[in-house]
């Protein structure tokens, strides 16, 4: 999702409403739970290269290089 798209979606909502993220990704789930909640801690921008590790896991390499680009990141926590 691009920042513009996220802003468009959020602009339709009450600006005082709480925001949480969730995932139904089975690799993240604790047994017998259908989803995991995340609280947003920070929003930042960094230069990074998007890649996949040998096992297929999505990963970011945080450095400026020929394959890197500016990317916006949301720092989240499952402890809130």
N, C-alpha and C positions, 0 to 999 in steps of 0.2 A: 504494500500500500504506500502510496506517495503522501507526503505531508499535506498537499492540497486536498487529496481525497479524505484524509483523516479530519482536516479542518472543516470540510464540507459536512461530514457526518456529525461531528461534534457541535457545529453551529446550529443544528436543528434541536439541540437539547438545552435544558435548563443549565445555565453556567454554574449554578451552585450545587448541582448534583454530584455525588461521589462517583468516581470511576474505578473499576477494578477490571483486571484481565482474567480470562480463564482459558484452560486448555483441556481438551478431551483426548489428547495424545496418549495412547496406552503406554508409551515408554516413560512417561512422567508420573503416571498414576500410582497411588497407594492402593493396595488390594481392597476390593469392595467399594471403591469410590468411582463415580462416573466422570468426575472432573477435578481439576486443581485450580485454586484461586491464586491470583497474584495481585499485589498492591504496587502501584507505580511509585518509585522513589525519586527518579530524576529523568530528565530528557536532555540529551546532549548530541553533539555532532563530532564525528571523527573521520579520519581517512582510514579506509579498510578495504581489504580484498575479500569478497565473498567466495568461499570454497567449501568443499566437502572433505571430511577426513576419510581415511581408508575404509572405515566401516559405514560410510554414507552419511554420517552426522553432519548437519550444516555447521559451519564455523566461520569466524571472521579473523583475518590476520590484520592486526592493527599496525599498519605502517604505510608510508607513502611509497608507491611504486608504480610501475607501468600498468598493472592490473587493478590498482586501488581507485576508489572514488569516495567522495564525501557521502556519508550515510548518517541518518538520524537514528539514535538508539534510545530505547526506553529501558531504564534500569528498573527491574522488578524484584520483589521478594515474595516468598510464600509465607513469611512470618509477619503477620499483622494482626 
